Amino acid sequence: MSDYTVERIDRLAAFELLRASWERLHAIDPHAHVFTSWGWQRAYWEISPYRPFVAAVRDRRSDAYVAFAPLASERWPARLPFGAALHLGGSPKADYTGLVADPAHENAAAEVLAEYLDGLTWDHAFLDDTRDPRIALIVERLRARGNRIVTSRSTTCPYVVLGKDFEGYLAGLSKSFRANLRRSLRTFEQLGATLEVADDTNIDERIEMLVTLNYLRWRGNLAHARVRFGTLFRNAYDRGCLQIFSLRRGGETIATQAVFLCEREGAYLMYMTGSDPEYAKYSPGIALNALAIEHAIARGYKLYDFTRGNEAYKARFGTQTRETRNVLLARRGLRAAAVHATRGWQAALRSRALKTLAAVSHLRPHSIRERRA
């Protein structure tokens, strides 16, 4: 008999009882981050598009929890399901996924988790956005058990190592970008704009503004965004792992962004941004990132993480990069192949529909003033 056992936690009330054990492991796990924290996972639990659950690994000898794997199951399609999928907890909204484990037990926990996951019912396992070596071990163990890797790709995630003072940080940037950044900051200072940090009196208003301004840039389904992101942000704020920064002029919001706060890594993680198109010529997003970096440095944080995506503007902030891995595993056999082909066909249609919607949206007003009129 193994020294370890795995328990499935799939009810919110039971998940809440794990908090003390989860936070104990999170504090000692060198691979932990905000998206694997109990607070963030709790914030996401009630808005996940899938069915969240936790595979909790317990050491029989001490009866203590030694690892938690946040996961989620999906039946596809929703109304007439003929396929089943497994996801890592937090997907697709978490920029990073992974386990929480005691380093003294992590390899054994990964082994027993691989055996447990192989025994679950699924056609495909989407193990996305991982920079956790324990997930890589689980993938290899699942592959050795006869599951096949369909795709494996990486995503670049830029980040900035922060120094002790903002001027020192600016000195490390290219001369041209440093000059542009100072010019942008001076412009907003002359306009009377200042950085404001959301608090209990205005957090709901600031979240609504962020979701709305982000919608003006990217379009999509505003009602859906309010439910998904609005709820996630409010839940995360209530659990101390989110802040909303806004560049404001009087009562007007010029630009705003959501930043997740990771005490474990000492990091600000930029997540969602939005800005008023009327101020686009002043590059408010660039200025707001600089002000958020200054805010992070002043509070002793070590990293400013731009999270997923290698957009060109990020490199100008003097970033380094790291990669996350995205692996799609499939069972062998015709059923899994048929499910994969059907999902691919549906995804292609959805992508085409979104492109058409985006093209049509450019015919609509893009100014928040026009929307209010």
Phi and psi in degrees as a GROMACS rama.xvg file:
@    title "Ramachandran Plot"
@    xaxis  label "Phi"
@    yaxis  label "Psi"
@TYPE xy
-67.0362  152.613  SER-2
-76.7869  -4.59434  ASP-3
-126.158  148.594  TYR-4
-130.621  153.262  THR-5
-115.723  129.301  VAL-6
-111.043  141.5  GLU-7
-96.5741  122.617  ARG-8
-111.521  108.673  ILE-9
-127.164  11.6553  ASP-10
-115.396  138.774  ARG-11
-58.6201  -41.4001  LEU-12
-61.2748  -38.9304  ALA-13
-70.9752  -37.0315  ALA-14
-61.7533  -40.5647  PHE-15
-63.1624  -29.2512  GLU-16
-71.5174  -14.351  LEU-17
-82.0035  -6.43015  LEU-18
-52.9814  -50.4571  ARG-19
-62.5819  -44.9539  ALA-20
-66.0244  -40.2806  SER-21
-62.7471  -47.3923  TRP-22
-68.1976  -30.0075  GLU-23
-63.8701  -46.3211  ARG-24
-68.5293  -39.7551  LEU-25
-60.2622  -35.3966  HIS-26
-70.2288  -24.2247  ALA-27
-109.497  -1.27461  ILE-28
-89.416  114.534  ASP-29
-68.4613  -13.875  PRO-30
-99.3245  2.50077  HIS-31
-75.6955  154.459  ALA-32
-152.513  -179.096  HIS-33
-62.5069  -34.9106  VAL-34
-72.6484  -15.6476  PHE-35
-101.311  3.33926  THR-36
-70.4725  154.045  SER-37
-60.441  -40.608  TRP-38
-61.666  -45.3426  GLY-39
-69.81  -43.2789  TRP-40
-62.1483  -38.3144  GLN-41
-65.3823  -39.0301  ARG-42
-62.6353  -36.3543  ALA-43
-85.5231  -22.9531  TYR-44
-50.1885  -46.7933  TRP-45
-83.4417  -3.87434  GLU-46
-120.166  7.71354  ILE-47
-62.8623  136.427  SER-48
-73.4235  -10.1591  PRO-49
-110.367  -171.81  TYR-50
-102.501  102.587  ARG-51
-73.2294  146.613  PRO-52
-155.654  168.719  PHE-53
-124.797  132.936  VAL-54
-94.564  108.09  ALA-55
-101.35  122.357  ALA-56
-96.7982  125.729  VAL-57
-117.484  137.973  ARG-58
-83.306  116.681  ASP-59
-61.5859  -31.2373  ARG-60
-69.5218  -40.0073  ARG-61
-105.133  -12.8237  SER-62
65.1259  20.3277  ASP-63
-101.42  148.879  ALA-64
-71.931  135.081  TYR-65
-119.607  -9.46273  VAL-66
-163.049  148.515  ALA-67
-129.587  131.718  PHE-68
-114.743  103.301  ALA-69
-71.3798  128.315  PRO-70
-138.471  175.498  LEU-71
-156.112  146.341  ALA-72
-112.023  153.459  SER-73
-138.886  133.47  GLU-74
-103.725  132.107  ARG-75
-136.163  139.139  TRP-76
-67.8016  165.467  PRO-77
-62.8783  -39.5848  ALA-78
-84.7722  -40.0951  ARG-79
-125.478  72.8474  LEU-80
-68.9402  129.889  PRO-81
-128.254  -1.32879  PHE-82
-128.691  157.039  GLY-83
-132.916  140.901  ALA-84
-132.962  154.494  ALA-85
-116.528  137.244  LEU-86
-129.054  156.574  HIS-87
-78.1475  144.147  LEU-88
-61.3938  133.877  GLY-89
101.369  -23.1592  GLY-90
-66.6843  142.439  SER-91
-96.0867  6.84581  PRO-92
-84.0192  -23.8141  LYS-93
-76.9146  128.937  ALA-94
-72.654  -25.3053  ASP-95
-131.242  145.821  TYR-96
-125.311  -178.433  THR-97
150.554  -171.629  GLY-98
-100.555  171.757  LEU-99
-125.092  124.002  VAL-100
-149.9  152.695  ALA-101
-73.5404  122.39  ASP-102
-54.374  -28.5114  PRO-103
-72.21  -16.1952  ALA-104
-123.61  2.48013  HIS-105
-63.2619  -39.614  GLU-106
-68.1039  -43.6646  ASN-107
-63.9995  -38.9982  ALA-108
-63.8104  -41.2942  ALA-109
-62.7737  -39.0172  ALA-110
-63.4715  -47.5124  GLU-111
-71.1688  -31.1537  VAL-112
-67.7745  -38.5913  LEU-113
-61.1081  -43.1062  ALA-114
-64.2066  -40.6504  GLU-115
-64.4842  -47.2534  TYR-116
-63.8536  -36.3424  LEU-117
-65.2247  -25.5158  ASP-118
-84.9056  -7.45561  GLY-119
-80.1637  163.468  LEU-120
-89.695  113.241  THR-121
-160.906  149.912  TRP-122
-93.8042  -35.1732  ASP-123
-137.178  145.923  HIS-124
-120.479  117.716  ALA-125
-96.9575  98.8211  PHE-126
-103.763  81.6687  LEU-127
-103.503  153.973  ASP-128
60.108  43.5774  ASP-129
-104.219  136.645  THR-130
-127.503  35.0635  ARG-131
-112.154  114.708  ASP-132
-62.8622  -22.1908  PRO-133
-67.4424  -32.9731  ARG-134
-67.7445  -39.3095  ILE-135
-59.9702  -38.8086  ALA-136
-65.5116  -41.7501  LEU-137
-62.6384  -41.9014  ILE-138
-58.396  -45.9532  VAL-139
-64.3589  -38.1699  GLU-140
-69.1821  -37.4645  ARG-141
-67.5572  -38.5724  LEU-142
-64.2938  -40.8608  ARG-143
-64.9832  -21.7991  ALA-144
-87.7096  7.44334  ARG-145
105.764  -3.52162  GLY-146
-79.747  147.779  ASN-147
-110.648  147.12  ARG-148
-85.4285  116.036  ILE-149
-81.8931  -48.9376  VAL-150
-140.246  151.745  THR-151
-147.822  117.017  SER-152
-141.629  169.634  ARG-153
-121.6  158.005  SER-154
-125.36  132.391  THR-155
-83.3125  133.755  THR-156
-127.986  103.284  CYS-157
-78.2982  150.024  PRO-158
-151.538  160.171  TYR-159
-117.134  131.06  VAL-160
-84.9129  120.992  VAL-161
-89.5042  145.766  LEU-162
-95.2225  -157.394  GLY-163
-89.4089  -18.9792  LYS-164
-147.096  155.063  ASP-165
-67.5099  -39.9117  PHE-166
-63.1921  -37.7014  GLU-167
-64.0392  -37.9002  GLY-168
-63.6624  -46.6017  TYR-169
-60.482  -34.6036  LEU-170
-63.0892  -21.7017  ALA-171
-87.3401  -3.54772  GLY-172
-86.9582  165.097  LEU-173
-63.5338  151.142  SER-174
-59.7325  -42.5662  LYS-175
-68.5151  -42.703  SER-176
-70.6  -36.4587  PHE-177
-60.5605  -41.7012  ARG-178
-65.8246  -42.8424  ALA-179
-64.0125  -38.2621  ASN-180
-67.8139  -44.7198  LEU-181
-62.7446  -38.7941  ARG-182
-63.6544  -43.2465  ARG-183
-64.1068  -43.101  SER-184
-64.2348  -39.2267  LEU-185
-64.3642  -40.2533  ARG-186
-59.7803  -46.9356  THR-187
-70.1548  -31.4879  PHE-188
-64.051  -41.804  GLU-189
-66.6637  -30.3256  GLN-190
-76.663  -7.95108  LEU-191
84.4324  18.9408  GLY-192
-87.8187  142.467  ALA-193
-136.114  160.456  THR-194
-81.6134  128.631  LEU-195
-122.319  139.184  GLU-196
-106.81  129.516  VAL-197
-63.2628  149.262  ALA-198
-137.074  -174.177  ASP-199
-61.7042  -24.7432  ASP-200
-79.6719  -20.0556  THR-201
-135.342  9.11514  ASN-202
-60.0558  -40.6802  ILE-203
-65.6219  -40.7607  ASP-204
-63.0898  -41.5522  GLU-205
-70.3456  -35.4774  ARG-206
-65.7757  -43.673  ILE-207
-61.2026  -41.2052  GLU-208
-64.8341  -42.2485  MET-209
-61.3276  -48.6012  LEU-210
-62.1589  -40.0093  VAL-211
-67.0685  -46.4259  THR-212
-66.6148  -36.0649  LEU-213
-64.3385  -38.0372  ASN-214
-64.2733  -39.2959  TYR-215
-59.4905  -31.1003  LEU-216
-83.5944  -43.6307  ARG-217
-109.108  -11.167  TRP-218
60.7026  -146.883  ARG-219
98.8692  -152.214  GLY-220
-106.391  103.893  ASN-221
-65.0073  -40.9568  LEU-222
-62.5913  -41.3118  ALA-223
-64.5025  -42.5252  HIS-224
-62.9286  -38.5472  ALA-225
-63.1179  -39.9285  ARG-226
-70.3133  -51.1307  VAL-227
-71.4124  -62.5651  ARG-228
-74.6077  -38.1156  PHE-229
-58.7522  -45.578  GLY-230
-68.1127  -43.832  THR-231
-58.7468  -47.6781  LEU-232
-64.871  -42.4153  PHE-233
-65.7902  -43.209  ARG-234
-61.4213  -43.6177  ASN-235
-66.8247  -38.7514  ALA-236
-62.2923  -43.7963  TYR-237
-62.2235  -24.7881  ASP-238
-102.985  13.2428  ARG-239
77.0742  17.3089  GLY-240
-119.968  21.6124  CYS-241
-144.713  144.913  LEU-242
-137.143  146.883  GLN-243
-110.07  120.471  ILE-244
-103.786  137.203  PHE-245
-134.374  137.566  SER-246
-95.0263  111.106  LEU-247
-125.069  148.521  ARG-248
-126.375  104.334  ARG-249
64.6277  -125.872  GLY-250
-95.8842  12.4549  GLY-251
-105.844  134.037  GLU-252
-93.2159  120.758  THR-253
-89.054  -43.9618  ILE-254
-153.906  153.708  ALA-255
-152.665  154.576  THR-256
-153.748  150.784  GLN-257
-96.5331  133.376  ALA-258
-127.056  124.967  VAL-259
-84.3632  141.911  PHE-260
-107.557  121.467  LEU-261
-112.549  102.187  CYS-262
-68.9772  -32.0939  GLU-263
-61.9344  -45.0492  ARG-264
-93.3257  -11.9849  GLU-265
66.5339  49.1957  GLY-266
-130.041  144.973  ALA-267
-97.3375  129.135  TYR-268
-115.129  106.249  LEU-269
-64.9099  131.812  MET-270
-123.271  -57.1956  TYR-271
-135.321  141.106  MET-272
-129.156  161.666  THR-273
-159.852  149.478  GLY-274
-148.848  154.925  SER-275
-74.5427  120.891  ASP-276
-56.6443  -22.7536  PRO-277
-62.801  -22.8778  GLU-278
-106.267  12.1895  TYR-279
-56.8819  -35.0781  ALA-280
-66.9365  -15.314  LYS-281
-95.4629  3.20298  TYR-282
53.1179  59.6512  SER-283
-65.1474  -30.6461  PRO-284
-63.7821  -40.6902  GLY-285
-62.951  -45.2908  ILE-286
-64.0705  -41.3245  ALA-287
-66.4021  -38.6698  LEU-288
-62.1414  -42.0179  ASN-289
-62.5411  -42.4046  ALA-290
-67.1551  -36.8127  LEU-291
-67.3657  -37.393  ALA-292
-63.497  -43.6729  ILE-293
-60.5111  -40.5762  GLU-294
-62.4966  -43.8351  HIS-295
-63.4874  -44.4462  ALA-296
-61.5453  -43.7057  ILE-297
-61.9851  -24.4016  ALA-298
-102.79  12.6752  ARG-299
80.0718  15.9975  GLY-300
-76.0779  154.15  TYR-301
-101.159  -25.3612  LYS-302
-132.589  146.845  LEU-303
-121.165  109.293  TYR-304
-100.776  121.61  ASP-305
-83.8782  -0.964281  PHE-306
55.2064  -151.403  THR-307
-63.5628  140.192  ARG-308
109.369  131.625  GLY-309
-107.614  44.8671  ASN-310
-59.5855  145.742  GLU-311
-59.7424  -36.2597  ALA-312
-62.5191  -29.0681  TYR-313
-64.424  -39.2281  LYS-314
-61.5438  -27.3417  ALA-315
-67.2256  -18.4575  ARG-316
-84.877  9.49159  PHE-317
78.1887  39.7301  GLY-318
-80.2785  154.728  THR-319
-103.681  171.495  GLN-320
-131.997  154.019  THR-321
-139.139  162.19  ARG-322
-112.601  142.652  GLU-323
-107.988  155.245  THR-324
-109.3  140.337  ARG-325
-124.143  113.764  ASN-326
-122.097  132.421  VAL-327
-110.587  117.027  LEU-328
-103.328  147.016  LEU-329
-135.514  147.34  ALA-330
-69.1429  158.107  ARG-331
-81.5354  150.112  ARG-332
121.757  167.927  GLY-333
-68.7708  -34.5683  LEU-334
-60.0715  -50.4943  ARG-335
-63.0247  -38.0501  ALA-336
-64.2984  -40.5584  ALA-337
-67.0081  -42.5881  ALA-338
-61.7889  -43.596  VAL-339
-62.1007  -43.2772  HIS-340
-64.6377  -40.9548  ALA-341
-67.7826  -41.393  THR-342
-62.6536  -40.2976  ARG-343
-63.0459  -40.766  GLY-344
-62.9345  -44.0688  TRP-345
-65.5671  -40.5166  GLN-346
-63.0141  -38.9426  ALA-347
-63.7155  -42.6476  ALA-348
-63.9203  -41.7151  LEU-349
-64.8279  -41.271  ARG-350
-61.798  -42.2262  SER-351
-64.7452  -40.0696  ARG-352
-64.6221  -40.4642  ALA-353
-66.3925  -38.3246  LEU-354
-64.1269  -39.5968  LYS-355
-64.8491  -42.9367  THR-356
-62.5863  -40.2827  LEU-357
-64.4737  -39.9503  ALA-358
-65.1655  -41.9521  ALA-359
-66.6281  -35.1393  VAL-360
-63.5827  -24.4798  SER-361
-68.073  -13.8556  HIS-362
-83.5294  -10.5356  LEU-363
-91.916  162.189  ARG-364
-60.9217  139.788  PRO-365
-110.422  -2.36013  HIS-366
-92.7365  139.198  SER-367
-66.8516  -28.409  ILE-368
-66.0258  -40.5518  ARG-369
-66.2469  -34.3328  GLU-370
-68.8348  -30.671  ARG-371
-81.6489  -22.2484  ARG-372
